[in-house]
Amino acid sequence: MPGLATTSPLSRSHEKGNGGGAVLEALRIRDFRLLWFARLVSMLGSWLLVVAVPAYLFTLTGSLVATGLTLAAEFLPPVLLGPIAGVLVGRWDRPCLRRRVAGIRP
């Protein structure tokens, strides 16, 4: 298309040989910074919940067994279902799957 740059800021920093420069160059883009910060806040909230629920359960019950079972219940489904989901996803149309997952993800 006329008027559009043929190289992105990231590709130019790669040509200079700056390995870490590409990350710093990407952080100069406002939308990328906003996306990165939103993801950081989301992950922080998720991990705080991973810590808070078992800690709260331990304060309520005082039971290490109940706390351990809570952690197991939280991490067991991805461990068991992850390999099966990986096989299924490998067989499906990826762009279509990406749109569907983006529509249902909170």
Secondary structure, 3 states (H helix, E strand, C coil): CCCCCCCCHHHHHHHCCCCCHHHHHHCCCHHHHHHHHHHHHHHHHHHHHHHHHHHHHHHHHCCHHHHHHHHHHHHHHHHHHHHHHHHHHHHCCHHHHHHHHHHHCC
